[in-house]
Amino acid sequence: MFIIIRLKRIITCLVILIILISVSVNGVVLTNNQPKGDELLIYISIDENKLILYRNKVIDSIYPIATGKPGWPSPIGHWHITEKSHWGKWFGGRWMGLNVPWGKYGIHGTTKESSIGRQASHGCIRMFNKDIKDLYEKVPKGTPVIIENGPYGPFGKGFRDLNPGDRGADVLAVQRKLKLKGYFNGRLNGIYEESLKKAIIKFQKDNNLPVKHTITKEDYKAMGFIEFE
């Protein structure tokens, strides 16, 4: 268990380093509100319920957070802050929206500060009100946000069975894979809709798999996904 945890932390550090280098090269987060050369990155660990703000590849701040509860997961993946607004007291007066295609997710404050440190939200990232005000002032629109939950990339802690109506990073990964293979022609939105259902059924038939609406581990394997995708 210790080896697995240590390996996960090493992988996480490498991912953050790669993103920071990419941001530095491409200038992704430079905006009119941000001094030239000031590189920002928000890293969110669902496992640890922590939000870390990196400034110029160095930790600037660490905040405790609340993340999505079972059935309402926070969106795993690489996103950007696309909206900053002053919302009501239920959101601590501050809202920072993310460009997640399958729903409205963001970072905000809360009147339920006892939930901080737990997986208790409907998928958004909750912060103490004093912390969201602090973070809000530090980061502009365009700031990259990495959300992770386990060692398996968009699949979090492992493959789950997917059924019509499901949403998430794993659905988006399946859509992308099937689009590359020429089966899926719908929108890459992370939602298991009718277009994905038709694509998976055709894929199952072509690969001599049991035809069903549920996407299971044997389907993932046939698509080419492995545990450390």
C-alpha positions in Angstrom: 0.0 0.0 0.0 2.8 2.4 0.9 4.5 1.7 -2.5 1.2 2.4 -4.4 0.7 5.7 -2.5 4.3 6.7 -3.1 4.0 5.8 -6.8 0.8 7.8 -7.1 2.5 10.9 -5.6 5.4 10.6 -8.0 3.1 10.3 -10.9 1.1 13.3 -9.7 4.2 15.4 -9.4 5.3 14.5 -12.9 1.9 15.4 -14.3 2.0 18.8 -12.5 5.5 19.4 -13.8 4.5 18.6 -17.4 1.4 20.9 -17.2 3.5 23.7 -15.8 6.1 23.3 -18.5 3.3 23.3 -21.1 1.7 26.4 -19.6 5.1 28.1 -19.6 5.8 27.3 -23.3 2.3 28.0 -24.6 1.5 31.0 -22.3 -2.0 29.6 -21.7 -2.7 31.5 -18.5 -1.4 34.9 -19.4 -4.2 37.5 -19.5 -4.6 41.2 -19.3 -5.2 40.8 -15.6 -2.1 38.8 -14.9 1.5 40.0 -15.0 3.6 38.7 -17.8 5.6 35.6 -16.7 3.4 34.9 -13.7 2.3 31.3 -14.3 -0.6 30.0 -12.2 -2.0 26.5 -11.9 -4.7 25.0 -9.6 -4.3 21.4 -8.6 -7.2 19.6 -6.8 -6.8 16.3 -5.1 -10.2 14.7 -4.5 -8.5 11.9 -2.4 -7.0 14.5 0.0 -9.7 17.2 -0.3 -7.0 19.8 -1.0 -6.7 22.6 -3.5 -3.1 23.7 -4.2 -2.3 26.9 -6.0 1.0 27.0 -7.8 2.6 30.2 -8.8 5.6 30.0 -11.1 6.0 26.3 -10.4 6.1 26.9 -6.6 3.3 26.3 -4.1 1.6 29.6 -3.3 -1.3 28.4 -1.2 -3.0 25.2 0.1 -6.7 25.2 1.0 -8.9 22.5 2.4 -12.0 21.8 0.3 -15.1 19.7 -0.1 -15.5 17.6 -3.2 -18.3 15.6 -4.9 -20.1 12.9 -2.9 -20.9 9.4 -4.1 -23.2 9.7 -7.1 -22.2 13.3 -7.7 -18.5 13.1 -8.5 -16.3 16.1 -9.1 -15.2 16.4 -12.8 -11.8 14.6 -13.2 -9.6 16.2 -15.9 -7.8 19.3 -17.1 -9.9 22.4 -17.2 -9.7 26.1 -17.2 -11.5 28.9 -15.3 -13.9 30.4 -17.8 -16.2 32.5 -15.5 -15.7 34.6 -12.4 -18.8 36.1 -10.7 -20.0 37.5 -7.4 -22.8 35.1 -6.4 -25.0 35.0 -3.3 -24.3 33.9 0.2 -24.9 30.3 -0.6 -21.8 30.4 -2.7 -19.7 32.5 -0.3 -20.2 35.4 -2.6 -17.7 34.0 -5.2 -18.0 31.6 -8.1 -15.3 30.5 -10.5 -16.8 28.3 -13.3 -14.9 25.6 -15.2 -15.3 24.5 -18.9 -16.7 21.1 -18.1 -18.8 20.0 -21.1 -21.3 17.7 -19.2 -22.5 20.1 -16.5 -22.1 23.3 -14.6 -19.2 22.9 -12.2 -17.1 25.5 -10.4 -15.1 26.5 -7.3 -17.1 28.5 -4.7 -17.7 29.2 -1.1 -20.5 27.7 1.0 -22.8 28.2 4.0 -22.1 24.5 4.9 -18.5 25.0 6.0 -18.8 21.8 8.2 -18.6 19.9 4.9 -15.1 21.1 4.1 -12.6 18.2 4.3 -15.2 15.7 3.1 -16.7 14.4 -0.2 -20.1 16.2 0.3 -20.9 18.4 -2.6 -22.9 17.9 -5.8 -19.6 17.8 -7.8 -18.4 21.4 -7.3 -15.4 22.4 -5.2 -16.4 24.0 -2.0 -14.1 26.2 0.0 -14.2 28.2 3.3 -15.6 31.6 2.5 -12.4 33.4 3.5 -10.4 31.0 1.3 -12.6 31.5 -1.8 -12.3 35.2 -1.5 -8.5 34.9 -1.2 -8.2 32.5 -4.2 -10.7 34.6 -6.3 -8.4 37.6 -6.0 -5.3 35.6 -7.0 -6.4 33.8 -10.2 -7.8 35.3 -13.4 -9.9 33.7 -16.1 -8.0 31.2 -18.1 -6.1 29.7 -15.2 -5.7 25.9 -15.7 -7.3 23.6 -13.2 -6.3 19.9 -12.8 -8.7 17.7 -10.8 -7.5 14.1 -9.9 -9.1 11.2 -8.1 -6.9 8.1 -8.1 -4.2 6.7 -10.3 -6.3 5.9 -13.4 -6.6 9.2 -15.2 -10.2 9.9 -16.4 -11.3 6.6 -14.7 -10.3 7.8 -11.2 -9.9 4.8 -9.0 -10.8 2.2 -11.7 -13.3 1.3 -14.4 -17.0 1.6 -13.5 -19.9 0.2 -15.5 -21.4 3.0 -17.7 -25.1 3.1 -18.5 -27.2 5.5 -20.6 -27.5 8.8 -18.8 -24.2 8.6 -17.0 -21.9 11.6 -17.1 -18.2 12.1 -16.4 -14.6 12.0 -17.5 -14.8 8.3 -18.2 -17.7 8.7 -20.6 -15.7 11.5 -22.4 -12.7 9.1 -22.6 -14.9 6.4 -24.2 -16.4 8.9 -26.7 -12.9 10.0 -27.7 -11.7 6.4 -28.1 -14.7 5.4 -30.3 -14.5 8.6 -32.4 -10.8 7.7 -33.2 -12.0 4.2 -34.1 -14.7 5.6 -36.4 -17.7 4.5 -34.4 -18.8 7.7 -32.6 -19.9 10.8 -34.5 -21.7 12.7 -31.8 -20.5 15.5 -29.6 -17.6 15.0 -27.1 -19.6 16.1 -24.1 -19.1 13.4 -21.5 -22.8 12.3 -21.5 -23.9 8.8 -22.4 -26.6 9.6 -24.9 -28.3 7.8 -27.8 -25.4 8.5 -30.2 -23.0 6.8 -27.8 -25.4 3.9 -27.3 -25.5 3.2 -31.1 -21.7 3.5 -31.3 -21.0 1.0 -28.5 -23.5 -1.5 -29.8 -21.9 -1.4 -33.3 -18.5 -1.7 -31.6 -19.6 -4.7 -29.6 -21.0 -6.5 -32.6 -17.8 -5.9 -34.7 -15.7 -7.2 -31.8 -17.8 -10.3 -31.0 -18.7 -8.9 -27.6 -22.1 -9.4 -25.8 -24.4 -6.7 -27.1 -25.7 -4.6 -24.3 -26.1 -0.9 -23.3 -23.8 -1.2 -20.3 -20.2 -0.5 -21.0 -18.2 -3.0 -18.9 -14.5 -3.9 -18.3 -14.5 -6.3 -21.3 -15.6 -3.4 -23.5 -12.9 -1.1 -22.1 -10.3 -3.8 -22.8 -11.5 -4.3 -26.4 -11.2 -0.5 -26.9 -7.6 -0.6 -25.8 -7.9 0.9 -22.4 -5.5 -0.4 -19.7 -5.4 0.2 -15.9 -2.9 3.1 -16.2 -4.3 4.7 -19.2 
